[in-house]
C-alpha cells in the first residue's frame, strides 16, 4: 500500500515500447465483426467531418480577426477649463 502523500513513479518505456503501448490502445479489437467495423468507420468519418468543420470555423474566425479594424484607446491628459 502506498502511504498518502507519497509519490509513485511509472516505469519508463523505451520509444519502441511507447509506440506499442499507444498502438495497442488505438487499434481496433481483434475480434471485430465486419458489421462492427463498418459502424466504427462510419463513426470515425462523422467525427472527422465534425472536426474538420470546427477547424474551418476557427480558420474563418482567424481570417475575420485579421481583417477587422484594430481597436485602440487614446488617453487624453491635460487641464480642462
HELIX and SHEET records of a PDB file:
HELIX    1   1 UNK A   15  UNK A   26  1                                  12    
HELIX    2   2 UNK A   34  UNK A   67  1                                  34    
END                                                                             
